Amino acid sequence: MYATLLAVAALWGAAAGLLVPRAAYRLSVEPGEPWRGSCPSGHGFAGPMRGWIGSVRCATCATAVPAVSGQAADGVAGPSPDAPAAPAAPAAPAAPAAPATPVTVPPVTVPLVTTAACVAVAAATGACPELAVWLLMVPFAVLLAVVDLRVHRLPDQLTLPLAAAAALLLGPVALLPGHAGSWATALLGGLVLGGAYFVLFVIHPNGMGFGDVKLALSLGVVLGWYGWSVLFAGAFAGFLFGSLYGVVLMALGRAGRRTAIPFGPFMMAGALLGLLLGALAARG
């Protein structure tokens, strides 16, 4: 039974992960620009859901969408409202944050990461009913991470529905036998973590993007399902991962104190770690 569960999770992760690169390419635009509707050669995307679901390659010219990187198809991605920057020493006037060093990730890595995350979540959660919710959320989390890496954006079209879906789907799960969490704590967790990020945004808007605030709502719901200690651990891990990444870039001379980095992937990595720890603890 356990092996079957892991196999199903792996198949789901692989299938869903193969669909992420096209959606990420279409969403990876600068703020205010329309979503991309064609491949790099200019052919319009066709397929289910108006072309949002489909292969990484264009059906007309077989051209693959660009690799996942910090450089968009039409130029280097600059700073955006969702790109936090390291705090700077007092100065007047403050200079705008510089874009981070591009991060190149081959498209084949995306389904591998999605599969690994799904298998890890299934291994930790077991046959608890909330596993279905976690598996549904993983591909969208990977998609958000990819877009944030490319153009330092966390689109509202993903962050807000993801938060609503997490809250709504866990409600029925809380009524099923064998669940290992609390829906009330999950809802409160979303409000608490989202509120905490909002306070950070108000205090230091140049160091915290509002997209991160909206992402924190869904992550708070997921982590809050397993309790307050898991919520705090997952949130702390996100800040730790982001800080370590910034320190490494500075040590390598590839970033400065005001270099903007995409914080969303580190928030989600910390949440994944918290989720795994919470699920394992809940199973005893």
N, C-alpha and C positions, 0 to 999 in steps of 0.2 A: 504493500500500500504506500509506504513512504517513498520507495523508489519510483513508483508510478507518479506520485505527486511531484517529485523533482523533475521527472521527464516531461510532464505536462507543462510545468513552469518553464522549462528550458525551451520547449517548442513554442510556447506563447511569446517568450522573450525574443527568440530569434525572428519569428514572423513579424511581430510588432516593431522590432528594431530595424528591420529592412525597410519599413515605411517611414522612418524618422527622417532620413537625409533629405528627401524631397520636400517634406513639410518645413524642415529647417531652412532649406535654401529659399523657399518662398517667403518665409517670415523674416529672414535676415536682411532687413532694410533699415535705413535710418529713420528716426522718428519723423512722422508726417508724410512719409512716402507710402504709396500703395503697395500691397503685397505683390511680389513678383508673379506674373501670370504666364511666363514663358521660360524656356530653357535658355542657356547662354547663346544659342544660335538663333533665338527669336521664335521658336515654335511653341505655340500655346500648349499648356498641359491638358491632357484629356484623361478621363477615368472617373471612378466613383467620387462622389462629393465634390464635383466641379474640379477634378484634377488634384485634389489635395492628397488623395491616397493613390499610391502607385510606386513603380520602380524608381530607383535612383537614376535610371537612364531615360532619356527622351525617346518616346516610341517612334518619332519621325526620323531623327538623325542619329539615334543611338549614342548621343553625347551625354556623358555623365555630368551631374551637377558638380560644381566646384567642391574641392575638399573642405572639410570643416576647419576653419581657421579664423584668426582674428582679422583677416583681410577679406572684405566682401568682394563680390564680383565687380563692383563699380568703383573700388578704391578702398583705401585703408579706413577701417571703422574708427571714428573719433569718439570722444566722450559723449555720454548720453545720460539722461536722468537716472538710469538704472546702474550706473557704473560708479561704485564707491571709490574714494581715493584715500590714501593715507593722510592723517592729519598733518598740517604744515605749521611751521613756526609762525608766530604772529608777524604779519607784514601787511602793508597797505600800498596799493590795492593788491588783493590776492590774485595770483595768476591762475588761469584755468588749468584744470588737471590735464595732463598729457595722456594720450592713449597708451595702453599697455602694449608690451611686445607681443606680436601676433603668436597665437598658439595653433600649430598645425596638427590636425588629427585626421588620419585617413578615414574615408567614409566606412570602410569595412570595420573599423573599431566600434562604430555606433551600435550595430546589432550585437557585437561581442559584449559590450558593456551592458546593454539592456538584458541580454541573456544571463550574464553573471549576476546582475542585481536581482532578477526574478528568481533565480535558483537560490541565492542567498536568503532572500525573504521567505521563500517556501521552506527552506531547510530550518529556519529559525521559528517560523510561525506554526508549521505542521498543518494538520487538517482543521484548524480553527476557521470558522466562517469568515472572519475578517481578512483572511488571505486573499479572497476574491477581490476585495477592495484594493489591497496593496498591489496586486498584480495589474489591475486596471490603471493604477496611478503611475506605475514605474515608467512606461513608455512616454507619458506626458512629461514626467520629471526629466527624463533624458532629453526630450525635445527642447524643453526650456533651457537646460544646461547648454545644449549645442548653440541655440540662438544667442544666449548670453555671451558665450565664448566668441561668437563671430562679430556681433555688433553691439555688445553691452546693452542689451534690451531684454526685458521680461514682459512680453506682450500681455495686455489686459485680457485679450481673447483666450489666453491660456490660464493665467494666474487666478482670475476671479472665478471662472467656471470650475477650475480644479478645487478651489476652496469650497465652493457650494456643493460639488459632487461628493467630496470627502465627508462633509457634514451630513448630507442627506442619505448617503449610502450606508453610513455606519449606524444610522437610526434603526433600520430593520435588522441589521446584524446583531444589535444589542438585544433583540427579542429572540434570537435563535439560541438553542442549547449549545454549549461548548465554547461560546465566545469568551475571550480572555481580557476584556477591557471595559471601560465605562464611557457611554455616550455623553453623559453630562460633563464629565471631566474633559472629554475631547472637545466639546463645544467651548468650554471655558478656556481650554488650552489655546485654541485658535484665537480667541479674543485677547488673552494675556500676551501671547507671543507677538501677535499683530500690533497690539498696543505698545509693547516694549520697543519694537522696531520703529513705530511711528514717533515715539518720544526721541529716539536716536536721530531720526530724520529731521525733526524739528530743531533739535539742539545743533546738529551738524549736517545740514542738507548737502554740503559738498562731499561728505564722506559716506552718505547712505542714500541710495536711490529709492524712489517711491515704489518702484517695481519690487524691490526687496521687501518692502512693507506688505504689499499684497501677497507676495509669495509666502511670507511668514504666517499668514492666516491658515493656509492649507497645511503647512508643516506643523503648526501648533495643534491642529486638529488630530493629525496622525500621531504625533508624539504624546499628546494629552490623553489619547485612548489608553495608554499604558500607565498613566500617572504622572504626577508632578516631577518626580525625580528623573524620569525618562525625558520629560520635556526640557528640563534644565540641562541634562547631560547632552542631548542632541543639539540644543542651541549653543552651548559652550563649545562643542566639538566643531560646529560650523565656523565660529569665530577663530578657533585655534587653527583649523586647516587654512583659512584665508590668511591669517597672520603669518603662518609658516611659509606659505607660498610667496607672500610679499617679501619676507626676509630673504628667502632664497634668491628671488629676482634681484634684490638690491645687492646681495653678496656677489652675484655674478655680473653686476654692472649693467643689468638689462632693465633696471627700473630705478626711479628716485622716490623721494618722499611724497611727491605729488602725482605719481603715476597712477592712473585709474586702472583698476582690475575688476573683472566680472566676479561679483561676490555670490551670485545665485548658485553656481555649481558647488561652492564650498558649503553653502547653507544646506543644500540637498544631500551632500555627502555626509555632513554631520547628522542630518535627520535620518539618513539610512543607517548610520551606525547606532543612533539612539533607538531606532525601530528594531534593529536586530537584537540589541541588548534587552529591550523591553519584552520582545516576544519570547526570547529564551528564558528570561526571569519569570514570565507569566506561566510558562509550561512547567516550571519547577525543575 
